[in-house]
Amino acid sequence: MIGKGLGVVSNQVDNATLIEVNSIIRNHPVEYIGEELRGYMKDMKRIAVGD
């Protein structure tokens, strides 16, 4: 039913689990590619638009 949610009471997570999951995400191959692409975007010059 729309608007009823999933009945989840809490979304708390202990700090050790959070650190572990963050580490797994940061070390995933897709994240390595994303890091490289974000670096390219930072190096791009701003494009002047009709001012």
CHARMM-style PDB file with segment names, atoms N, HN, CA, C and O in Angstrom:
ATOM      1  N   MET     1       0.834  -1.183   0.000  1.00  0.00      PROA
ATOM      2  CA  MET     1       0.000   0.000   0.000  1.00  0.00      PROA
ATOM      3  C   MET     1       0.878   1.246   0.000  1.00  0.00      PROA
ATOM      4  O   MET     1       1.908   1.310   0.671  1.00  0.00      PROA
ATOM      5  N   ILE     2       0.452   2.193  -0.744  1.00  0.00      PROA
ATOM      6  HN  ILE     2      -0.385   2.141  -1.289  1.00  0.00      PROA
ATOM      7  CA  ILE     2       1.214   3.435  -0.838  1.00  0.00      PROA
ATOM      8  C   ILE     2       1.127   4.206   0.474  1.00  0.00      PROA
ATOM      9  O   ILE     2       0.052   4.360   1.053  1.00  0.00      PROA
ATOM     10  N   GLY     3       2.274   4.684   0.926  1.00  0.00      PROA
ATOM     11  HN  GLY     3       3.148   4.559   0.456  1.00  0.00      PROA
ATOM     12  CA  GLY     3       2.313   5.516   2.120  1.00  0.00      PROA
ATOM     13  C   GLY     3       2.404   4.764   3.429  1.00  0.00      PROA
ATOM     14  O   GLY     3       2.459   5.386   4.490  1.00  0.00      PROA
ATOM     15  N   LYS     4       2.423   3.445   3.385  1.00  0.00      PROA
ATOM     16  HN  LYS     4       2.379   2.940   2.523  1.00  0.00      PROA
ATOM     17  CA  LYS     4       2.476   2.667   4.623  1.00  0.00      PROA
ATOM     18  C   LYS     4       3.907   2.344   5.037  1.00  0.00      PROA
ATOM     19  O   LYS     4       4.134   1.948   6.180  1.00  0.00      PROA
ATOM     20  N   GLY     5       4.866   2.501   4.151  1.00  0.00      PROA
ATOM     21  HN  GLY     5       4.682   2.823   3.222  1.00  0.00      PROA
ATOM     22  CA  GLY     5       6.256   2.201   4.493  1.00  0.00      PROA
ATOM     23  C   GLY     5       6.505   0.709   4.609  1.00  0.00      PROA
ATOM     24  O   GLY     5       5.677  -0.105   4.201  1.00  0.00      PROA
ATOM     25  N   LEU     6       7.636   0.366   5.162  1.00  0.00      PROA
ATOM     26  HN  LEU     6       8.309   1.027   5.493  1.00  0.00      PROA
ATOM     27  CA  LEU     6       8.024  -1.037   5.271  1.00  0.00      PROA
ATOM     28  C   LEU     6       7.885  -1.569   6.684  1.00  0.00      PROA
ATOM     29  O   LEU     6       8.181  -2.736   6.940  1.00  0.00      PROA
ATOM     30  N   GLY     7       7.444  -0.737   7.592  1.00  0.00      PROA
ATOM     31  HN  GLY     7       7.204   0.211   7.384  1.00  0.00      PROA
ATOM     32  CA  GLY     7       7.302  -1.185   8.968  1.00  0.00      PROA
ATOM     33  C   GLY     7       8.623  -1.290   9.705  1.00  0.00      PROA
ATOM     34  O   GLY     7       8.694  -1.917  10.762  1.00  0.00      PROA
ATOM     35  N   VAL     8       9.669  -0.687   9.162  1.00  0.00      PROA
ATOM     36  HN  VAL     8       9.611  -0.178   8.304  1.00  0.00      PROA
ATOM     37  CA  VAL     8      10.972  -0.711   9.816  1.00  0.00      PROA
ATOM     38  C   VAL     8      10.943   0.265  10.988  1.00  0.00      PROA
ATOM     39  O   VAL     8      10.604   1.437  10.827  1.00  0.00      PROA
ATOM     40  N   VAL     9      11.296  -0.226  12.150  1.00  0.00      PROA
ATOM     41  HN  VAL     9      11.572  -1.178  12.281  1.00  0.00      PROA
ATOM     42  CA  VAL     9      11.244   0.601  13.344  1.00  0.00      PROA
ATOM     43  C   VAL     9      12.510   1.444  13.490  1.00  0.00      PROA
ATOM     44  O   VAL     9      12.438   2.598  13.911  1.00  0.00      PROA
ATOM     45  N   SER    10      13.655   0.885  13.150  1.00  0.00      PROA
ATOM     46  HN  SER    10      13.714  -0.053  12.808  1.00  0.00      PROA
ATOM     47  CA  SER    10      14.916   1.590  13.349  1.00  0.00      PROA
ATOM     48  C   SER    10      15.860   1.313  12.185  1.00  0.00      PROA
ATOM     49  O   SER    10      15.848   0.232  11.596  1.00  0.00      PROA
ATOM     50  N   ASN    11      16.665   2.300  11.872  1.00  0.00      PROA
ATOM     51  HN  ASN    11      16.675   3.179  12.350  1.00  0.00      PROA
ATOM     52  CA  ASN    11      17.691   2.109  10.850  1.00  0.00      PROA
ATOM     53  C   ASN    11      19.081   2.314  11.450  1.00  0.00      PROA
ATOM     54  O   ASN    11      20.033   2.625  10.735  1.00  0.00      PROA
ATOM     55  N   GLN    12      19.189   2.141  12.756  1.00  0.00      PROA
ATOM     56  HN  GLN    12      18.415   1.889  13.337  1.00  0.00      PROA
ATOM     57  CA  GLN    12      20.467   2.309  13.438  1.00  0.00      PROA
ATOM     58  C   GLN    12      21.448   1.211  13.055  1.00  0.00      PROA
ATOM     59  O   GLN    12      21.072   0.071  12.782  1.00  0.00      PROA
ATOM     60  N   VAL    13      22.711   1.595  13.047  1.00  0.00      PROA
ATOM     61  HN  VAL    13      23.017   2.520  13.270  1.00  0.00      PROA
ATOM     62  CA  VAL    13      23.782   0.664  12.711  1.00  0.00      PROA
ATOM     63  C   VAL    13      24.938   0.963  13.660  1.00  0.00      PROA
ATOM     64  O   VAL    13      25.219   2.124  13.958  1.00  0.00      PROA
ATOM     65  N   ASP    14      25.600  -0.078  14.127  1.00  0.00      PROA
ATOM     66  HN  ASP    14      25.372  -1.021  13.885  1.00  0.00      PROA
ATOM     67  CA  ASP    14      26.719   0.189  15.024  1.00  0.00      PROA
ATOM     68  C   ASP    14      27.924   0.688  14.229  1.00  0.00      PROA
ATOM     69  O   ASP    14      28.058   0.401  13.040  1.00  0.00      PROA
ATOM     70  N   ASN    15      28.785   1.425  14.891  1.00  0.00      PROA
ATOM     71  HN  ASN    15      28.677   1.658  15.857  1.00  0.00      PROA
ATOM     72  CA  ASN    15      29.909   2.097  14.249  1.00  0.00      PROA
ATOM     73  C   ASN    15      30.853   1.129  13.541  1.00  0.00      PROA
ATOM     74  O   ASN    15      31.337   1.436  12.451  1.00  0.00      PROA
ATOM     75  N   ALA    16      31.122  -0.018  14.127  1.00  0.00      PROA
ATOM     76  HN  ALA    16      30.729  -0.268  15.012  1.00  0.00      PROA
ATOM     77  CA  ALA    16      32.039  -0.995  13.516  1.00  0.00      PROA
ATOM     78  C   ALA    16      31.493  -1.490  12.181  1.00  0.00      PROA
ATOM     79  O   ALA    16      32.239  -1.626  11.212  1.00  0.00      PROA
ATOM     80  N   THR    17      30.194  -1.757  12.132  1.00  0.00      PROA
ATOM     81  HN  THR    17      29.587  -1.646  12.919  1.00  0.00      PROA
ATOM     82  CA  THR    17      29.569  -2.215  10.886  1.00  0.00      PROA
ATOM     83  C   THR    17      29.626  -1.115   9.838  1.00  0.00      PROA
ATOM     84  O   THR    17      29.910  -1.383   8.671  1.00  0.00      PROA
ATOM     85  N   LEU    18      29.359   0.111  10.244  1.00  0.00      PROA
ATOM     86  HN  LEU    18      29.128   0.329  11.192  1.00  0.00      PROA
ATOM     87  CA  LEU    18      29.395   1.242   9.324  1.00  0.00      PROA
ATOM     88  C   LEU    18      30.790   1.425   8.733  1.00  0.00      PROA
ATOM     89  O   LEU    18      30.922   1.662   7.532  1.00  0.00      PROA
ATOM     90  N   ILE    19      31.813   1.321   9.541  1.00  0.00      PROA
ATOM     91  HN  ILE    19      31.706   1.129  10.516  1.00  0.00      PROA
ATOM     92  CA  ILE    19      33.196   1.446   9.072  1.00  0.00      PROA
ATOM     93  C   ILE    19      33.526   0.334   8.079  1.00  0.00      PROA
ATOM     94  O   ILE    19      34.160   0.579   7.052  1.00  0.00      PROA
ATOM     95  N   GLU    20      33.098  -0.880   8.386  1.00  0.00      PROA
ATOM     96  HN  GLU    20      32.583  -1.079   9.220  1.00  0.00      PROA
ATOM     97  CA  GLU    20      33.358  -2.020   7.497  1.00  0.00      PROA
ATOM     98  C   GLU    20      32.677  -1.837   6.143  1.00  0.00      PROA
ATOM     99  O   GLU    20      33.296  -2.048   5.100  1.00  0.00      PROA
ATOM    100  N   VAL    21      31.413  -1.448   6.159  1.00  0.00      PROA
ATOM    101  HN  VAL    21      30.910  -1.277   7.006  1.00  0.00      PROA
ATOM    102  CA  VAL    21      30.663  -1.273   4.913  1.00  0.00      PROA
ATOM    103  C   VAL    21      31.257  -0.132   4.088  1.00  0.00      PROA
ATOM    104  O   VAL    21      31.395  -0.258   2.872  1.00  0.00      PROA
ATOM    105  N   ASN    22      31.607   0.975   4.733  1.00  0.00      PROA
ATOM    106  HN  ASN    22      31.495   1.078   5.721  1.00  0.00      PROA
ATOM    107  CA  ASN    22      32.226   2.093   4.015  1.00  0.00      PROA
ATOM    108  C   ASN    22      33.531   1.668   3.354  1.00  0.00      PROA
ATOM    109  O   ASN    22      33.823   2.081   2.232  1.00  0.00      PROA
ATOM    110  N   SER    23      34.305   0.858   4.034  1.00  0.00      PROA
ATOM    111  HN  SER    23      34.068   0.523   4.946  1.00  0.00      PROA
ATOM    112  CA  SER    23      35.566   0.374   3.485  1.00  0.00      PROA
ATOM    113  C   SER    23      35.326  -0.504   2.258  1.00  0.00      PROA
ATOM    114  O   SER    23      36.029  -0.388   1.254  1.00  0.00      PROA
ATOM    115  N   ILE    24      34.340  -1.369   2.349  1.00  0.00      PROA
ATOM    116  HN  ILE    24      33.769  -1.463   3.165  1.00  0.00      PROA
ATOM    117  CA  ILE    24      34.003  -2.245   1.216  1.00  0.00      PROA
ATOM    118  C   ILE    24      33.592  -1.412   0.011  1.00  0.00      PROA
ATOM    119  O   ILE    24      34.015  -1.689  -1.111  1.00  0.00      PROA
ATOM    120  N   ILE    25      32.766  -0.387   0.240  1.00  0.00      PROA
ATOM    121  HN  ILE    25      32.423  -0.162   1.152  1.00  0.00      PROA
ATOM    122  CA  ILE    25      32.313   0.470  -0.856  1.00  0.00      PROA
ATOM    123  C   ILE    25      33.490   1.228  -1.461  1.00  0.00      PROA
ATOM    124  O   ILE    25      33.627   1.273  -2.684  1.00  0.00      PROA
ATOM    125  N   ARG    26      34.340   1.823  -0.627  1.00  0.00      PROA
ATOM    126  HN  ARG    26      34.229   1.786   0.366  1.00  0.00      PROA
ATOM    127  CA  ARG    26      35.480   2.608  -1.120  1.00  0.00      PROA
ATOM    128  C   ARG    26      36.460   1.761  -1.914  1.00  0.00      PROA
ATOM    129  O   ARG    26      37.133   2.274  -2.809  1.00  0.00      PROA
ATOM    130  N   ASN    27      36.553   0.484  -1.607  1.00  0.00      PROA
ATOM    131  HN  ASN    27      36.007   0.067  -0.880  1.00  0.00      PROA
ATOM    132  CA  ASN    27      37.532  -0.376  -2.274  1.00  0.00      PROA
ATOM    133  C   ASN    27      36.944  -1.204  -3.408  1.00  0.00      PROA
ATOM    134  O   ASN    27      37.598  -2.120  -3.908  1.00  0.00      PROA
ATOM    135  N   HSD    28      35.727  -0.897  -3.818  1.00  0.00      PROA
ATOM    136  HN  HSD    28      35.195  -0.154  -3.412  1.00  0.00      PROA
ATOM    137  CA  HSD    28      35.094  -1.599  -4.934  1.00  0.00      PROA
ATOM    138  C   HSD    28      35.680  -1.058  -6.244  1.00  0.00      PROA
ATOM    139  O   HSD    28      35.925   0.143  -6.356  1.00  0.00      PROA
ATOM    140  N   PRO    29      35.905  -1.930  -7.236  1.00  0.00      PROA
ATOM    141  CA  PRO    29      36.497  -1.490  -8.510  1.00  0.00      PROA
ATOM    142  C   PRO    29      35.742  -0.333  -9.176  1.00  0.00      PROA
ATOM    143  O   PRO    29      36.364   0.543  -9.776  1.00  0.00      PROA
ATOM    144  N   VAL    30      34.425  -0.324  -9.078  1.00  0.00      PROA
ATOM    145  HN  VAL    30      33.919  -1.036  -8.591  1.00  0.00      PROA
ATOM    146  CA  VAL    30      33.650   0.759  -9.691  1.00  0.00      PROA
ATOM    147  C   VAL    30      33.983   2.094  -9.021  1.00  0.00      PROA
ATOM    148  O   VAL    30      34.015   3.132  -9.683  1.00  0.00      PROA
ATOM    149  N   GLU    31      34.227   2.066  -7.726  1.00  0.00      PROA
ATOM    150  HN  GLU    31      34.201   1.223  -7.188  1.00  0.00      PROA
ATOM    151  CA  GLU    31      34.562   3.296  -7.009  1.00  0.00      PROA
ATOM    152  C   GLU    31      35.934   3.823  -7.430  1.00  0.00      PROA
ATOM    153  O   GLU    31      36.149   5.035  -7.455  1.00  0.00      PROA
ATOM    154  N   TYR    32      36.860   2.927  -7.759  1.00  0.00      PROA
ATOM    155  HN  TYR    32      36.685   1.942  -7.739  1.00  0.00      PROA
ATOM    156  CA  TYR    32      38.163   3.377  -8.260  1.00  0.00      PROA
ATOM    157  C   TYR    32      37.984   4.158  -9.562  1.00  0.00      PROA
ATOM    158  O   TYR    32      38.608   5.200  -9.760  1.00  0.00      PROA
ATOM    159  N   ILE    33      37.128   3.646 -10.444  1.00  0.00      PROA
ATOM    160  HN  ILE    33      36.621   2.799 -10.283  1.00  0.00      PROA
ATOM    161  CA  ILE    33      36.852   4.329 -11.711  1.00  0.00      PROA
ATOM    162  C   ILE    33      36.172   5.669 -11.438  1.00  0.00      PROA
ATOM    163  O   ILE    33      36.515   6.680 -12.050  1.00  0.00      PROA
ATOM    164  N   GLY    34      35.207   5.672 -10.516  1.00  0.00      PROA
ATOM    165  HN  GLY    34      34.928   4.851 -10.019  1.00  0.00      PROA
ATOM    166  CA  GLY    34      34.513   6.908 -10.164  1.00  0.00      PROA
ATOM    167  C   GLY    34      35.460   7.957  -9.621  1.00  0.00      PROA
ATOM    168  O   GLY    34      35.333   9.140  -9.936  1.00  0.00      PROA
ATOM    169  N   GLU    35      36.405   7.529  -8.812  1.00  0.00      PROA
ATOM    170  HN  GLU    35      36.509   6.568  -8.556  1.00  0.00      PROA
ATOM    171  CA  GLU    35      37.387   8.459  -8.250  1.00  0.00      PROA
ATOM    172  C   GLU    35      38.210   9.103  -9.366  1.00  0.00      PROA
ATOM    173  O   GLU    35      38.485  10.303  -9.335  1.00  0.00      PROA
ATOM    174  N   GLU    36      38.594   8.299 -10.343  1.00  0.00      PROA
ATOM    175  HN  GLU    36      38.371   7.325 -10.369  1.00  0.00      PROA
ATOM    176  CA  GLU    36      39.370   8.820 -11.468  1.00  0.00      PROA
ATOM    177  C   GLU    36      38.536   9.808 -12.281  1.00  0.00      PROA
ATOM    178  O   GLU    36      39.025  10.871 -12.664  1.00  0.00      PROA
ATOM    179  N   LEU    37      37.278   9.455 -12.543  1.00  0.00      PROA
ATOM    180  HN  LEU    37      36.881   8.591 -12.232  1.00  0.00      PROA
ATOM    181  CA  LEU    37      36.411  10.342 -13.319  1.00  0.00      PROA
ATOM    182  C   LEU    37      36.143  11.653 -12.582  1.00  0.00      PROA
ATOM    183  O   LEU    37      36.113  12.717 -13.199  1.00  0.00      PROA
ATOM    184  N   ARG    38      35.947  11.580 -11.265  1.00  0.00      PROA
ATOM    185  HN  ARG    38      35.971  10.716 -10.763  1.00  0.00      PROA
ATOM    186  CA  ARG    38      35.741  12.805 -10.485  1.00  0.00      PROA
ATOM    187  C   ARG    38      36.975  13.703 -10.558  1.00  0.00      PROA
ATOM    188  O   ARG    38      36.858  14.928 -10.579  1.00  0.00      PROA
ATOM    189  N   GLY    39      38.149  13.090 -10.595  1.00  0.00      PROA
ATOM    190  HN  GLY    39      38.244  12.095 -10.577  1.00  0.00      PROA
ATOM    191  CA  GLY    39      39.384  13.858 -10.746  1.00  0.00      PROA
ATOM    192  C   GLY    39      39.411  14.613 -12.066  1.00  0.00      PROA
ATOM    193  O   GLY    39      39.828  15.770 -12.115  1.00  0.00      PROA
ATOM    194  N   TYR    40      38.966  13.958 -13.143  1.00  0.00      PROA
ATOM    195  HN  TYR    40      38.627  13.018 -13.104  1.00  0.00      PROA
ATOM    196  CA  TYR    40      38.915  14.624 -14.443  1.00  0.00      PROA
ATOM    197  C   TYR    40      37.944  15.799 -14.403  1.00  0.00      PROA
ATOM    198  O   TYR    40      38.227  16.859 -14.960  1.00  0.00      PROA
ATOM    199  N   MET    41      36.811  15.616 -13.753  1.00  0.00      PROA
ATOM    200  HN  MET    41      36.581  14.755 -13.300  1.00  0.00      PROA
ATOM    201  CA  MET    41      35.816  16.684 -13.694  1.00  0.00      PROA
ATOM    202  C   MET    41      36.341  17.882 -12.910  1.00  0.00      PROA
ATOM    203  O   MET    41      36.045  19.026 -13.256  1.00  0.00      PROA
ATOM    204  N   LYS    42      37.117  17.628 -11.858  1.00  0.00      PROA
ATOM    205  HN  LYS    42      37.357  16.699 -11.578  1.00  0.00      PROA
ATOM    206  CA  LYS    42      37.692  18.731 -11.081  1.00  0.00      PROA
ATOM    207  C   LYS    42      38.684  19.525 -11.921  1.00  0.00      PROA
ATOM    208  O   LYS    42      38.818  20.737 -11.753  1.00  0.00      PROA
ATOM    209  N   ASP    43      39.379  18.839 -12.828  1.00  0.00      PROA
ATOM    210  HN  ASP    43      39.270  17.855 -12.965  1.00  0.00      PROA
ATOM    211  CA  ASP    43      40.399  19.485 -13.653  1.00  0.00      PROA
ATOM    212  C   ASP    43      39.811  20.253 -14.839  1.00  0.00      PROA
ATOM    213  O   ASP    43      40.521  21.020 -15.490  1.00  0.00      PROA
ATOM    214  N   MET    44      38.531  20.055 -15.124  1.00  0.00      PROA
ATOM    215  HN  MET    44      37.954  19.432 -14.596  1.00  0.00      PROA
ATOM    216  CA  MET    44      37.908  20.717 -16.274  1.00  0.00      PROA
ATOM    217  C   MET    44      37.737  22.205 -15.991  1.00  0.00      PROA
ATOM    218  O   MET    44      37.495  22.615 -14.856  1.00  0.00      PROA
ATOM    219  N   LYS    45      37.867  22.994 -17.038  1.00  0.00      PROA
ATOM    220  HN  LYS    45      38.064  22.660 -17.960  1.00  0.00      PROA
ATOM    221  CA  LYS    45      37.647  24.433 -16.906  1.00  0.00      PROA
ATOM    222  C   LYS    45      36.155  24.717 -17.056  1.00  0.00      PROA
ATOM    223  O   LYS    45      35.447  24.017 -17.780  1.00  0.00      PROA
ATOM    224  N   ARG    46      35.695  25.747 -16.366  1.00  0.00      PROA
ATOM    225  HN  ARG    46      36.271  26.316 -15.778  1.00  0.00      PROA
ATOM    226  CA  ARG    46      34.292  26.135 -16.443  1.00  0.00      PROA
ATOM    227  C   ARG    46      34.015  26.703 -17.838  1.00  0.00      PROA
ATOM    228  O   ARG    46      34.818  27.465 -18.375  1.00  0.00      PROA
ATOM    229  N   ILE    47      32.888  26.329 -18.409  1.00  0.00      PROA
ATOM    230  HN  ILE    47      32.236  25.710 -17.973  1.00  0.00      PROA
ATOM    231  CA  ILE    47      32.499  26.812 -19.729  1.00  0.00      PROA
ATOM    232  C   ILE    47      31.636  28.058 -19.545  1.00  0.00      PROA
ATOM    233  O   ILE    47      30.656  28.034 -18.800  1.00  0.00      PROA
ATOM    234  N   ALA    48      31.999  29.140 -20.219  1.00  0.00      PROA
ATOM    235  HN  ALA    48      32.795  29.159 -20.825  1.00  0.00      PROA
ATOM    236  CA  ALA    48      31.217  30.373 -20.131  1.00  0.00      PROA
ATOM    237  C   ALA    48      29.917  30.191 -20.903  1.00  0.00      PROA
ATOM    238  O   ALA    48      29.915  29.746 -22.050  1.00  0.00      PROA
ATOM    239  N   VAL    49      28.821  30.541 -20.257  1.00  0.00      PROA
ATOM    240  HN  VAL    49      28.823  30.903 -19.325  1.00  0.00      PROA
ATOM    241  CA  VAL    49      27.517  30.420 -20.907  1.00  0.00      PROA
ATOM    242  C   VAL    49      26.892  31.803 -21.022  1.00  0.00      PROA
ATOM    243  O   VAL    49      26.843  32.551 -20.046  1.00  0.00      PROA
ATOM    244  N   GLY    50      26.420  32.136 -22.200  1.00  0.00      PROA
ATOM    245  HN  GLY    50      26.459  31.528 -22.993  1.00  0.00      PROA
ATOM    246  CA  GLY    50      25.735  33.388 -22.534  1.00  0.00      PROA
ATOM    247  C   GLY    50      25.581  34.447 -21.461  1.00  0.00      PROA
ATOM    248  O   GLY    50      24.461  34.727 -21.033  1.00  0.00      PROA
ATOM    249  N   ASP    51      26.652  35.028 -21.026  1.00  0.00      PROA
ATOM    250  HN  ASP    51      27.562  34.800 -21.373  1.00  0.00      PROA
ATOM    251  CA  ASP    51      26.556  36.136 -20.057  1.00  0.00      PROA
ATOM    252  C   ASP    51      26.533  37.457 -20.771  1.00  0.00      PROA
ATOM    253  OT1 ASP    51      26.455  38.505 -20.129  1.00  0.00      PROA
TER     254      ASP     51
END
